[in-house]
Amino acid sequence: MSFDTIRIDVKRHVALVTVDRPPANLLSPELQAELTRAFDAFTDRADVRAVILTGAGNVFCGGLDIRRRVEEVPAPGDRWAQRRSWRECTYAIMECRKPVVAAINGPALGAGLALAASCDILVAASTAEIGLPEINLGLLGGARRAMRLFGHSRLRRLSLTGQRIGAAELYRLGIVEACLPAEELLPFCRAICEDIAAKSPRAIGLAKLTLNTIENMGLRDGYRFEQDMTEELSGHPEAREAMRAFVEKRAPDFGEPDT
């Protein structure tokens, strides 16, 4: 599987996905399609148990390619197809059965914020910042994804003013797990992913599915769904191995995946 706008490197069950569309890693139909294809494939790849998503250079993702949008003359239906492609790209990340850690190495703006918000765990370099600048460009979008991260007032300020929030403030607000020097970002994210990769792949897959599902449920229905998934998991051989390992005070052995 070859790509033109992303790079993928898999080591010790962790896939590092780097958006590589210089100079600002702006979204394009090609990039959206490649991200969708890659994350759909990760769900089926036994050698991948967790994923890191980051950007090349000093930018995570600068958002939409506005120059391209201004200059192109779309055929009837093109804009609708592009919007659908973008929605499916974010859903591919959210619905991937492998947990995804966003290593936000620089600005994540507009669609770039939505890309980060589609991940499961967020970590930022000290140079990172996020924002929704669409209002300054005569556009809308990104607020629903950002709603997963921010409360009522801050979200509306972001959407209505185009304000940017730096990494230190994101950490203070509890939006990111850490605010780190740039050189420490990927090692920190890899440590999280390797911790995840050491656990039962079946349990991790069901846990992410459960978290995604109960996010939009009420308390009673959400807890019932989580109990149902726990019951389903408990009969799996990996669950029995995890429980035996706990009782025997040893590390569980879930086997090595195919490479």
N, C-alpha and C positions, 0 to 999 in steps of 0.2 A: 504494500500500500504506500504510494508515494504522494507527497504533498508539496505545494509551491509556497504556501503562506504560513505554514506552521512546521515546527520541528518536534519530533517525538524521540525520547530516549528512555528506555526501560532498563532499570537496574534494581535488583533485589525486590521484585514485585511492585515497584513504584514507577509509574509513567510520568515523566516530566514533559509537559506540553508547553512549548514556547511559541507565542504568537510572533511571527517574524515578517512584518510588512512595514519596512522602514519608510519614512523616518519616525512615524508616530503610531504605528500599528493600528491604523484606522480600519474600521469595518468595511468590507466589500462583499458582494455576493459570493465571490470565490472563497474568501476567508470563512464566511458563515457556513458554506457548504462543507468545507474541509473540517471545521470544528465539529459539525454535526456528524459527519462520517466517522471521525476519530472517536468521539465519545460513545456513539452507538456501538462501535467495535469493542471498546473497552468492556462493556457489559458482558460480551461473549468471550473475552480473552482470559483464560485461566492463569496466564502469567502476570496479569495486572490485578493488584488488590487495592490500590489507592492511586490517586492522580494528583499531581501538582500542576496548576495552570499559572503561567507567568508571561511576561512580555520581554522581547529582546530589547537591548539597550536600556534607556532610562525611562521608558514609558510602558505602563501595563497595557492600556488601550485608550487612545485619544477620542474614541467615539466614531460617529459616522464620518465618511469621507465627503465633507461638504463641497469641496471643489468639484469632485466628480459629480455630485448631485446637481450642482448649478449648471455644469457644462453639458451634461447628457440630455438627450431628447428622448424620453422613454416612449416606447410603443404602447398602444393600449394594453392595459393589464400588467405592465412591467412593475409599476410601483406596488400594486397589490401583491404580486409574487415576491417582491423583495421583502415586504413587511412580513409575509408568511414565512419566508426563509429565516428571517431574524428571530421570529417567535420560536420556530422549531430548533434553532441553534441553542437558545437559552434552555429550552425544555430538554434537549439532548444532554446538557450538563446536569440539570436538576434530576432527570430520570435515570441517568447512568447508575447502575447498581453498585458502582465503586465510589466511595467517598472522594470528594474533590476539594483540595485545599488551594485557595487563591493566594499566591505569593505576589502581593501588589507591590511591584518594584518601582512604581512611579505613578504619574497621573492616571486615574481611571475616571473618565469623564463621559457623561451621557450614556450611550450604549456600553461604554467601558465599565461604568458603575453597575449597569444591569448585568454585565458579564460576571463581575465579581460577586454580586448579590445572588447569582444563580448557584454559586459554590456552597459547600457545606461549612467550611471553616475558612476564616479570613485572617491573614497575617500581613502586616505592612512594613515596608522599609521606611526609615525616617524621612525619606524624600517623597513619599507617596502623598497623594491628595485625591479626594473624590469630589464630584460635583455634578450638577445637572444644568449645563449651560444652554440647553435647548431654547429657553425663553428669550435669550439674547439673539437667537438666530431665526426667530419667527417659527419655532417648532415646539412640539410637546413630546413627552414620552419619557420612560424610565422611572416615573414616580411609583408605579405599582410594584416594581422590583425593589426600589429603594424603601418601600413601606415594610419590607421584611427586616430592615436594619434600623430605621429611625422612627421616633414617635411623631405625634401629630404636628406639633409646632415646628420642629426642626425640619421635617420633611417638606412642609409648605414653604418654609423660608428657602430651602434649597431650590424648590420648583419655581418659586415666584421671583427670586432674585438672582439665581445663577451662582449663589455663593459656593465657594470651594472650602472643604474642610481638610486640614492637614492630618498627618499620621498621628501626631501626639494627641490631638483632640479626639481622633477616632478611638485611640486606646483608652483615653479618659472616659469616653462614653460607653466603652464596652463593645464597640462595633468590631474591633479586631483583637486577636489574641495577644499580639505583641507589636511593639514599635521598635524596630531594630536597625542597626547599621546595615547598609546594603549588602556587605559581604557575609553577614550572618543570616540573611533572609532565607535562602534556599536550604542551608543546613538545618535551620529550625523547622522549616516545613517538611523536610525529608524525615526528620526525627518523628514528627507527628504521624506521617504516612507509614513509616516502618513499624510504629506501635500498632497502628490499625492493621497492617499487613500480617502481623504476628497472631492475630485473632482468627476465629473461625470465619472463613469466607462466607459460609451460609448465614451465619449470625449477622455479619456486617451488612450483607445484601438485604436481609429482611429488616434490619434496624433502619437502614436508609429509606427503604420503601415505607416503613411504618411512620417515620418522622415526616416524610413528604405528605403522606395521606392524612395524618391527624392534624397537620398544620391548619387545615381548612374545616376541621370538625369541632363541634362542641365538646365539653368535658366528658359527658356520659358516653357519647358515641365514640369519641376518640380513645378513651380508656378501654372500652369494650373491644375496639379494633386491635389495640395493643395487646390485650390479653389473648385474643384469638391468634395473633401472630406468635406470641410466646408459646402457646400450645402447639402450633404447627412446628415451631423450631425445636421444641423439646424432644420430639421423636427422631430427630435427625442424628446420624452417627457422630457428626462433629459436636453436637451438643452433649452427647453422652461422653465423648472423649474429654471435653472441657470439664465436665463435672467429675469424672474419674481423676483427672489430673489435679483438680483442686483438693480432692479428698486425699490423694496420694502425695500431695505437696511436691509436685513436679511441673515442668512446663508441658503444656499440651502439644501433641504431635498431630498436625492436620495434613501432613504429607507435603510433598513438593508439587507445584503445579506443572503442567506441561509448558514447555517454552517454545 
